């Protein structure tokens, strides 16, 4: 059971907070009495989330419409939050998106934006806020990866590679900080009830998705529990975790072929 007081009165920054996992991370934190800074591009949706959380949990919620895919965007967001006098105690790096389809058919500009958001912005936000947490002597970072981080994934070649970075980066930081008052945890969801597959262009007409999809609220809860325990990483769902384990123990060529088959490539 989660301690109901450990995060009360603290400030959490949740990126990608206008829908899906971001909303559920925010809701769970608000239920613990955590104040929130919600960041995403869609201002109206952010305001709607804010209104719901303030009414239900009476916490302080600040909304910052922001596109983290731009060059130097992370530093801009960091400066904006500092200008408001807010100390971030929990960082949830949830913002990200995927693009589905053969690599040669993809749009280069969109793929560059994906790398900027999924990798560069996540790394930069972690650096900026984690240093402050270390100086204050407490803090948590939760990085959102994907089960695609555990194997090459045809159809999601670039996206899967970005999430492999997130997994490796987060687990390395967890070890570096093992004797520190701060920690970094990676949650790697499988298919989840969010807008991800619609945005990526894959849709949901896929046996793999139908079998493995989890509710985003449950995924968010598992991620936050793992974060508070200081775990290096977690894959929500027993079947998802088993598949991630297997994919690391078979030849990579076979892992890529199996992923390509499930993705319809």
N, C-alpha and C positions, 0 to 999 in steps of 0.2 A: 504494500500500500504506500502511496506517495505521502511524504510529509506535507501537511497542508500549510505549514508556516514558513518553510525555508526560503521561499521566493516572494512572500508577502511584502509589499512596499517597494520591491526592486523594480528596475526598469528593464524591459526586454525589447529588443529590436527584431522584428519579423519582416523579412523581405518576401516579396511575392505574396502579399497578405490579402489580396482582393478576392481570392477564390481558393477552392480545393484545400490542400494540406496547409497552406498559409493561414486560412481562416480557422482551421481546427487547432493548429499550434497556438494561435492567438486566444481561442476560446478556452483551451486547457490552462494556459498561463493565467488568463483573467480569472478563471475559477479558483485559482490559488491566491488571488489578491495581487497579482503582478500588474504593474502599470505597463503600458504598451506604446511603442512607436511602430506604426504600420506603414510599410513602404510598398508601393506598386505603381504602375503607370496609370491605372484607371481610378481617377479621383472619386467619381460618384460611387463606385463599388466600395472603395475604401471607407467613404463616409457612412455607407449603409452598414458595413461591418462594425465601424466605431459605434454607431447609434445602438446597435443590438447588444454589443458588449457592455457599454456604459449602463444601459437599462438593466441588463441581467446581473451584472457583477459590481457595479459602482466603482470601477477603477478609472484611473486617468488614462485616456487614450489620445495620442497625437497622430495625426495623419500627414504624411509627406508624399505627395505624388512625385515620382521620380523614375526616370528610365536609367537603369544601371548598366545597360548595354553599351553606352557611349564611352569613349576614351576618357579616362580620368574621372568617371562618374562616382566611383567609390569614395575618392577623396572629397568630392563635392558633397556627398551625403554625410560623410564624417564631419566636415566643417559645419554643415547645416545643423546637425544634432548638437555639436559643441556650442554653437551660437545660442542654442536654446537652454544651455546649462544643464543638460541631461547626462548622467553617468549610466552607461549601458552595462548592466550586470549579466544579461543573457543575450547572446547573438544567435538567431536562427537564420542561417543562410539557406533559405528555401527557394529564392528566385531562380528560375531557369526554364528552359524549354527544349524540346527535341524536334527534329525534322526527320520524317520517314521517307525512304525511297532509295534507289540506287545512287551512289555518290556522284557519278558523272552526270546525273540528271538534276542534281540539286543546284540551288542558287548560291553562288559564292558569297554574295553580300550577306545573305541570311545566315549562312554557316559561320561567317566571321562574327556576326552579332551574337550567335549562340556561344562561340568560344569566349567572346568578351564577357558575356553574362555568366555562363556556367563556370568559367575558370578564372579569368582575370579579376572580375569584380569580387568573386568569393574569396580569392586569395588576398586581395587588397583590404577588404573589409575585415577579414580575420587578422591581418597584421595590425591594422590601425586600432581596432577595439581590444584585441587580445593584449597588446602592450599596456593599455590603460588598465585592464582588469588585473594584470600582473602587478602593476604599481600599487593598486588599491588592495591587493591581497585576496581577491575572490572573483569568481566568474565562471560562466559556462559558455561553450560554443557548440552548436549542433549544426553539422554540415549535412545537407540532403543530397545523397548520391542516387544510386539506382542499382537494381540487380544486374543491369547491363554493365556495371563496373567490373563484374567478375569474369567476363569473357568478351572476346571480339563479337560484335553483333552486326552482321550484314543487314542492311536496311536502316540501321541506326549507327553507321560507322563513325561519324563525327561525334554524335551525342554520346554514344557508349564510351568513346575515348575521353571525352570531357569528364564523364563520371568516374572513369578509372583514375583520372587525376585526383578528383575529390576524395575518393576512397584512400588512395595511397598517401596523399597530403595529410588528411585528417588522422589516419592511424600513426603516421610518423610524428605528428605534433603531439598526439596523446602520449607517446613514449617520451618525447623530449620533455614533456611537462609532468612526468610521473611523480616527481618530488615537489611539485608546484601546487599552490592553492587554486589554480585554475585548471580546466580540463577541456579537451576537444573530443567530441564523439561524432561518428558518422552513422547515419541511418540510410539503408539502401532498400527502398521499397520495391516490390514487384508491381505488377499492374494495380492501379488504385482508382477509386471512383472520383476522378478529377477531370478537368478539361484537357488533360495532357494529350490523349490519343486523338481527340478532335483537332487540336491545334497542330499536332505533328503531321496530320494528313493520313494517319493509318486507319482511323475509325475503330470500331469494336467488333467487326465481323470476323472473329478469330477464336478458334477453340482454346488456344493458349491463354488468351485474355479472359475468356469466360471461366476457365478452370481456376485461375490464380488470382483474380481480382479481389482486393480487400477494400473495406470501407476506409475512407481517408481518416476518419476520426480515430479508429483503432490503430492505424499506422502512426498517427501523430502521438498518440498516448504511449505506444511502445518506444518511439524515438525519445520522448521527453523522459520517460523512466530510465532509459539507458544513459541519457545525458546526466541525470542527477546521480547515477551510480558511478559515473566516470568511466564507463566502458569505452573501449576503442571504437567498436562498431557493432551494429546489429542489423540483421535482415529480418524484417517482420514477416511472420507466417512460416509455419513449419515446412511446407512444401517449397516455398521460395528459398528458405534457408538451405534445405536439402539440395536443391538444384544449384545454388551458388557453391556449395561445398563440392558437389560432383564436378561442376565445370572447371574447378581448379585442379582436379586430379585426373583428368583425361587429357590426351594430346590436344594442344591448342587448335590444330587443324580440325579435329573432331568437334571440339567445342564451338568453333565458328560455323561448321556445317550444321550442327544441331540448332544453333541460334538462328541461322539463316532459314532453316526449314520452318521453325516456329513463327518467324516473321514473314513467311511467304515469299522469300527471295530465292 
